Amino acid sequence: MADVALAGRVIASHYALPVERELHRDAKLRVEPGKDSEVIADLDAGAPFWLLDSRGGWSWGYGGPDKRVGYVSEEALL
């Protein structure tokens, strides 16, 4: 899956329109869903997170100043 804004530039089986959410607390952006997964970045409360998919208590999308892709706990999102 990829952000619909990338259609025509990347090949993906599905494209999704991201939903902008806000982090209501500091969060870890992780490589995979799960608290034991490698941390990609620390995201600050109040920062935007662009949600592409959500399941099993984890949300997949991108965030941070360089818009890194990964998972955050659903509990961190408003």
N, CA, C and O atoms as CSV, one atom per row, in Angstrom:
chain,resi,resn,atom,element,x,y,z
A,1,MET,N,N,0.848,-1.167,0.000
A,1,MET,CA,C,0.000,0.000,0.000
A,1,MET,C,C,0.896,1.234,0.000
A,1,MET,O,O,1.974,1.243,0.595
A,2,ALA,N,N,0.427,2.261,-0.675
A,2,ALA,CA,C,1.165,3.519,-0.730
A,2,ALA,C,C,0.179,4.684,-0.709
A,2,ALA,O,O,-1.000,4.536,-1.029
A,3,ASP,N,N,0.697,5.837,-0.325
A,3,ASP,CA,C,-0.076,7.076,-0.352
A,3,ASP,C,C,-0.507,7.332,-1.795
A,3,ASP,O,O,0.293,7.181,-2.719
A,4,VAL,N,N,-1.753,7.714,-1.988
A,4,VAL,CA,C,-2.274,7.975,-3.328
A,4,VAL,C,C,-1.471,9.069,-4.034
A,4,VAL,O,O,-1.445,9.112,-5.264
A,5,ALA,N,N,-0.824,9.943,-3.286
A,5,ALA,CA,C,-0.001,10.998,-3.883
A,5,ALA,C,C,1.188,10.418,-4.652
A,5,ALA,O,O,1.780,11.106,-5.484
A,6,LEU,N,N,1.540,9.158,-4.379
A,6,LEU,CA,C,2.669,8.520,-5.058
A,6,LEU,C,C,2.255,7.740,-6.306
A,6,LEU,O,O,3.112,7.195,-7.002
A,7,ALA,N,N,0.969,7.681,-6.595
A,7,ALA,CA,C,0.491,6.970,-7.791
A,7,ALA,C,C,1.164,7.561,-9.026
A,7,ALA,O,O,1.242,8.781,-9.174
A,8,GLY,N,N,1.638,6.708,-9.894
A,8,GLY,CA,C,2.353,7.161,-11.077
A,8,GLY,C,C,3.849,7.261,-10.872
A,8,GLY,O,O,4.607,7.348,-11.838
A,9,ARG,N,N,4.287,7.251,-9.600
A,9,ARG,CA,C,5.723,7.303,-9.298
A,9,ARG,C,C,6.224,6.015,-8.677
A,9,ARG,O,O,7.392,5.661,-8.837
A,10,VAL,N,N,5.344,5.303,-7.962
A,10,VAL,CA,C,5.704,4.014,-7.366
A,10,VAL,C,C,4.613,3.009,-7.701
A,10,VAL,O,O,3.446,3.364,-7.863
A,11,ILE,N,N,5.015,1.755,-7.802
A,11,ILE,CA,C,4.051,0.693,-8.071
A,11,ILE,C,C,3.625,0.092,-6.740
A,11,ILE,O,O,4.463,-0.291,-5.925
A,12,ALA,N,N,2.330,0.013,-6.529
A,12,ALA,CA,C,1.784,-0.574,-5.302
A,12,ALA,C,C,0.503,-1.315,-5.654
A,12,ALA,O,O,-0.179,-0.981,-6.622
A,13,SER,N,N,0.190,-2.328,-4.851
A,13,SER,CA,C,-1.039,-3.081,-5.103
A,13,SER,C,C,-2.281,-2.266,-4.757
A,13,SER,O,O,-3.346,-2.471,-5.341
A,14,HIS,N,N,-2.144,-1.342,-3.809
A,14,HIS,CA,C,-3.252,-0.479,-3.393
A,14,HIS,C,C,-2.709,0.906,-3.062
A,14,HIS,O,O,-1.557,1.064,-2.660
A,15,TYR,N,N,-3.564,1.895,-3.241
A,15,TYR,CA,C,-3.242,3.258,-2.841
A,15,TYR,C,C,-4.321,3.716,-1.869
A,15,TYR,O,O,-5.485,3.335,-1.990
A,16,ALA,N,N,-3.923,4.532,-0.912
A,16,ALA,CA,C,-4.871,5.032,0.080
A,16,ALA,C,C,-4.679,6.531,0.254
A,16,ALA,O,O,-3.566,7.048,0.160
A,17,LEU,N,N,-5.768,7.205,0.505
A,17,LEU,CA,C,-5.717,8.622,0.834
A,17,LEU,C,C,-5.434,8.714,2.328
A,17,LEU,O,O,-6.246,8.244,3.125
A,18,PRO,N,N,-4.305,9.306,2.738
A,18,PRO,CA,C,-3.990,9.348,4.162
A,18,PRO,C,C,-4.966,10.236,4.933
A,18,PRO,O,O,-5.478,11.227,4.414
A,19,VAL,N,N,-5.203,9.854,6.173
A,19,VAL,CA,C,-6.046,10.627,7.080
A,19,VAL,C,C,-5.117,11.299,8.079
A,19,VAL,O,O,-4.400,10.621,8.815
A,20,GLU,N,N,-5.124,12.629,8.110
A,20,GLU,CA,C,-4.249,13.332,9.040
A,20,GLU,C,C,-4.818,13.227,10.446
A,20,GLU,O,O,-5.969,13.584,10.698
A,21,ARG,N,N,-3.991,12.732,11.352
A,21,ARG,CA,C,-4.345,12.630,12.768
A,21,ARG,C,C,-3.304,13.418,13.553
A,21,ARG,O,O,-2.304,13.872,12.996
A,22,GLU,N,N,-3.545,13.575,14.833
A,22,GLU,CA,C,-2.602,14.270,15.704
A,22,GLU,C,C,-2.209,13.343,16.841
A,22,GLU,O,O,-3.048,12.631,17.394
A,23,LEU,N,N,-0.931,13.357,17.184
A,23,LEU,CA,C,-0.464,12.564,18.320
A,23,LEU,C,C,-0.848,13.290,19.604
A,23,LEU,O,O,-0.496,14.456,19.783
A,24,HIS,N,N,-1.555,12.624,20.486
A,24,HIS,CA,C,-1.935,13.277,21.740
A,24,HIS,C,C,-0.922,12.993,22.840
A,24,HIS,O,O,-1.067,13.472,23.965
A,25,ARG,N,N,0.098,12.214,22.513
A,25,ARG,CA,C,1.216,11.978,23.438
A,25,ARG,C,C,2.438,11.624,22.602
A,25,ARG,O,O,2.320,11.286,21.424
A,26,ASP,N,N,3.613,11.704,23.221
A,26,ASP,CA,C,4.827,11.287,22.526
A,26,ASP,C,C,4.674,9.832,22.106
A,26,ASP,O,O,4.050,9.040,22.813
A,27,ALA,N,N,5.243,9.479,20.956
A,27,ALA,CA,C,5.093,8.115,20.443
A,27,ALA,C,C,6.372,7.668,19.752
A,27,ALA,O,O,7.154,8.481,19.260
A,28,LYS,N,N,6.560,6.376,19.730
A,28,LYS,CA,C,7.665,5.751,19.004
A,28,LYS,C,C,7.139,5.308,17.643
A,28,LYS,O,O,6.111,4.636,17.561
A,29,LEU,N,N,7.834,5.678,16.590
A,29,LEU,CA,C,7.530,5.184,15.253
A,29,LEU,C,C,8.368,3.929,15.062
A,29,LEU,O,O,9.592,3.975,15.175
A,30,ARG,N,N,7.710,2.805,14.770
A,30,ARG,CA,C,8.390,1.509,14.747
A,30,ARG,C,C,8.371,0.871,13.361
A,30,ARG,O,O,7.513,1.169,12.531
A,31,VAL,N,N,9.342,-0.016,13.135
A,31,VAL,CA,C,9.471,-0.734,11.868
A,31,VAL,C,C,8.290,-1.669,11.648
A,31,VAL,O,O,7.775,-1.770,10.535
A,32,GLU,N,N,7.862,-2.347,12.698
A,32,GLU,CA,C,6.756,-3.306,12.646
A,32,GLU,C,C,5.820,-3.035,13.815
A,32,GLU,O,O,6.223,-2.392,14.784
A,33,PRO,N,N,4.578,-3.512,13.745
A,33,PRO,CA,C,3.688,-3.347,14.898
A,33,PRO,C,C,4.189,-4.186,16.063
A,33,PRO,O,O,4.509,-5.362,15.892
A,34,GLY,N,N,4.256,-3.594,17.232
A,34,GLY,CA,C,4.691,-4.312,18.426
A,34,GLY,C,C,5.705,-3.509,19.217
A,34,GLY,O,O,6.561,-2.832,18.647
A,35,LYS,N,N,5.600,-3.589,20.530
A,35,LYS,CA,C,6.468,-2.799,21.411
A,35,LYS,C,C,7.919,-3.247,21.389
A,35,LYS,O,O,8.793,-2.510,21.846
A,36,ASP,N,N,8.198,-4.439,20.867
A,36,ASP,CA,C,9.573,-4.928,20.795
A,36,ASP,C,C,10.235,-4.616,19.453
A,36,ASP,O,O,11.406,-4.936,19.248
A,37,SER,N,N,9.497,-3.999,18.551
A,37,SER,CA,C,10.026,-3.683,17.225
A,37,SER,C,C,11.008,-2.515,17.298
A,37,SER,O,O,10.926,-1.669,18.189
A,38,GLU,N,N,11.932,-2.487,16.349
A,38,GLU,CA,C,12.932,-1.422,16.263
A,38,GLU,C,C,12.260,-0.058,16.121
A,38,GLU,O,O,11.292,0.095,15.375
A,39,VAL,N,N,12.787,0.932,16.850
A,39,VAL,CA,C,12.272,2.304,16.795
A,39,VAL,C,C,12.963,3.056,15.657
A,39,VAL,O,O,14.191,3.099,15.579
A,40,ILE,N,N,12.158,3.643,14.784
A,40,ILE,CA,C,12.671,4.438,13.662
A,40,ILE,C,C,12.878,5.887,14.094
A,40,ILE,O,O,13.883,6.512,13.755
A,41,ALA,N,N,11.905,6.412,14.852
A,41,ALA,CA,C,11.942,7.817,15.257
A,41,ALA,C,C,11.064,8.023,16.480
A,41,ALA,O,O,10.141,7.251,16.740
A,42,ASP,N,N,11.369,9.074,17.220
A,42,ASP,CA,C,10.527,9.516,18.327
A,42,ASP,C,C,9.681,10.674,17.814
A,42,ASP,O,O,10.210,11.659,17.298
A,43,LEU,N,N,8.373,10.552,17.959
A,43,LEU,CA,C,7.447,11.584,17.499
A,43,LEU,C,C,6.882,12.329,18.702
A,43,LEU,O,O,6.559,11.719,19.721
A,44,ASP,N,N,6.765,13.635,18.584
A,44,ASP,CA,C,6.304,14.473,19.689
A,44,ASP,C,C,4.790,14.613,19.718
A,44,ASP,O,O,4.134,14.628,18.676
A,45,ALA,N,N,4.247,14.716,20.921
A,45,ALA,CA,C,2.823,15.004,21.095
A,45,ALA,C,C,2.487,16.288,20.346
A,45,ALA,O,O,3.265,17.242,20.349
A,46,GLY,N,N,1.328,16.303,19.710
A,46,GLY,CA,C,0.888,17.465,18.947
A,46,GLY,C,C,1.305,17.431,17.485
A,46,GLY,O,O,0.797,18.206,16.674
A,47,ALA,N,N,2.227,16.539,17.147
A,47,ALA,CA,C,2.695,16.435,15.760
A,47,ALA,C,C,1.664,15.696,14.908
A,47,ALA,O,O,0.929,14.852,15.421
A,48,PRO,N,N,1.604,16.004,13.620
A,48,PRO,CA,C,0.688,15.264,12.743
A,48,PRO,C,C,1.239,13.877,12.417
A,48,PRO,O,O,2.451,13.658,12.391
A,49,PHE,N,N,0.321,12.955,12.170
A,49,PHE,CA,C,0.658,11.610,11.697
A,49,PHE,C,C,-0.345,11.284,10.608
A,49,PHE,O,O,-1.553,11.374,10.831
A,50,TRP,N,N,0.138,10.907,9.435
A,50,TRP,CA,C,-0.738,10.613,8.307
A,50,TRP,C,C,-1.007,9.115,8.276
A,50,TRP,O,O,-0.128,8.320,7.941
A,51,LEU,N,N,-2.223,8.746,8.626
A,51,LEU,CA,C,-2.646,7.358,8.792
A,51,LEU,C,C,-3.070,6.744,7.458
A,51,LEU,O,O,-3.886,7.308,6.728
A,52,LEU,N,N,-2.495,5.571,7.154
A,52,LEU,CA,C,-2.848,4.840,5.935
A,52,LEU,C,C,-3.583,3.540,6.231
A,52,LEU,O,O,-4.387,3.088,5.416
A,53,ASP,N,N,-3.319,2.934,7.386
A,53,ASP,CA,C,-3.959,1.662,7.731
A,53,ASP,C,C,-3.898,1.495,9.242
A,53,ASP,O,O,-3.001,2.021,9.901
A,54,SER,N,N,-4.853,0.763,9.776
A,54,SER,CA,C,-4.904,0.542,11.221
A,54,SER,C,C,-5.496,-0.829,11.492
A,54,SER,O,O,-6.537,-1.191,10.945
A,55,ARG,N,N,-4.808,-1.596,12.356
A,55,ARG,CA,C,-5.337,-2.902,12.770
A,55,ARG,C,C,-4.542,-3.422,13.959
A,55,ARG,O,O,-3.352,-3.146,14.112
A,56,GLY,N,N,-5.235,-4.177,14.789
A,56,GLY,CA,C,-4.591,-4.823,15.924
A,56,GLY,C,C,-3.949,-3.885,16.920
A,56,GLY,O,O,-2.969,-4.248,17.570
A,57,GLY,N,N,-4.493,-2.672,17.052
A,57,GLY,CA,C,-3.946,-1.727,18.024
A,57,GLY,C,C,-2.779,-0.899,17.508
A,57,GLY,O,O,-2.184,-0.129,18.262
A,58,TRP,N,N,-2.442,-1.052,16.212
A,58,TRP,CA,C,-1.323,-0.315,15.625
A,58,TRP,C,C,-1.779,0.409,14.366
A,58,TRP,O,O,-2.588,-0.105,13.594
A,59,SER,N,N,-1.248,1.605,14.174
A,59,SER,CA,C,-1.567,2.409,13.000
A,59,SER,C,C,-0.323,2.556,12.140
A,59,SER,O,O,0.760,2.854,12.643
A,60,TRP,N,N,-0.489,2.344,10.830
A,60,TRP,CA,C,0.616,2.444,9.887
A,60,TRP,C,C,0.451,3.699,9.055
A,60,TRP,O,O,-0.634,3.976,8.541
A,61,GLY,N,N,1.517,4.451,8.923
A,61,GLY,CA,C,1.487,5.681,8.153
A,61,GLY,C,C,2.839,6.357,8.214
A,61,GLY,O,O,3.875,5.695,8.287
A,62,TYR,N,N,2.825,7.681,8.183
A,62,TYR,CA,C,4.094,8.400,8.216
A,62,TYR,C,C,3.975,9.663,9.055
A,62,TYR,O,O,2.898,10.241,9.203
A,63,GLY,N,N,5.127,10.076,9.605
A,63,GLY,CA,C,5.150,11.254,10.455
A,63,GLY,C,C,6.568,11.719,10.700
A,63,GLY,O,O,7.530,11.135,10.201
A,64,GLY,N,N,6.680,12.777,11.476
A,64,GLY,CA,C,7.980,13.366,11.763
A,64,GLY,C,C,8.377,14.353,10.683
A,64,GLY,O,O,7.736,14.424,9.635
A,65,PRO,N,N,9.434,15.114,10.934
A,65,PRO,CA,C,9.847,16.149,9.984
A,65,PRO,C,C,10.250,15.595,8.617
A,65,PRO,O,O,10.114,16.285,7.607
A,66,ASP,N,N,10.746,14.350,8.578
A,66,ASP,CA,C,11.141,13.759,7.298
A,66,ASP,C,C,10.130,12.729,6.798
A,66,ASP,O,O,10.400,11.987,5.854
A,67,LYS,N,N,8.965,12.692,7.441
A,67,LYS,CA,C,7.834,11.833,7.041
A,67,LYS,C,C,8.235,10.367,6.874
A,67,LYS,O,O,7.958,9.741,5.850
A,68,ARG,N,N,8.883,9.845,7.890
A,68,ARG,CA,C,9.261,8.430,7.873
A,68,ARG,C,C,8.028,7.551,8.018
A,68,ARG,O,O,7.062,7.917,8.687
A,69,VAL,N,N,8.076,6.394,7.384
A,69,VAL,CA,C,6.964,5.447,7.385
A,69,VAL,C,C,7.173,4.402,8.467
A,69,VAL,O,O,8.273,3.875,8.634
A,70,GLY,N,N,6.101,4.107,9.205
A,70,GLY,CA,C,6.177,3.080,10.230
A,70,GLY,C,C,4.868,2.967,10.993
A,70,GLY,O,O,3.823,3.457,10.566
A,71,TYR,N,N,4.964,2.306,12.131
A,71,TYR,CA,C,3.797,2.023,12.972
A,71,TYR,C,C,3.867,2.806,14.273
A,71,TYR,O,O,4.939,2.961,14.858
A,72,VAL,N,N,2.715,3.300,14.723
A,72,VAL,CA,C,2.575,3.875,16.062
A,72,VAL,C,C,1.395,3.191,16.740
A,72,VAL,O,O,0.482,2.694,16.080
A,73,SER,N,N,1.428,3.175,18.051
A,73,SER,CA,C,0.316,2.621,18.808
A,73,SER,C,C,-0.928,3.475,18.567
A,73,SER,O,O,-0.853,4.704,18.583
A,74,GLU,N,N,-2.073,2.824,18.344
A,74,GLU,CA,C,-3.326,3.566,18.149
A,74,GLU,C,C,-3.642,4.447,19.348
A,74,GLU,O,O,-4.298,5.478,19.201
A,75,GLU,N,N,-3.184,4.056,20.532
A,75,GLU,CA,C,-3.446,4.831,21.752
A,75,GLU,C,C,-2.819,6.220,21.697
A,75,GLU,O,O,-3.264,7.120,22.410
A,76,ALA,N,N,-1.799,6.412,20.867
A,76,ALA,CA,C,-1.104,7.698,20.789
A,76,ALA,C,C,-1.823,8.704,19.894
A,76,ALA,O,O,-1.493,9.890,19.910
A,77,LEU,N,N,-2.800,8.245,19.116
A,77,LEU,CA,C,-3.474,9.124,18.155
A,77,LEU,C,C,-4.799,9.653,18.678
A,77,LEU,O,O,-5.525,8.956,19.387
A,78,LEU,N,N,-5.106,10.897,18.318
A,78,LEU,CA,C,-6.415,11.481,18.640
A,78,LEU,C,C,-7.406,11.077,17.581
A,78,LEU,O,O,-8.574,11.457,17.652
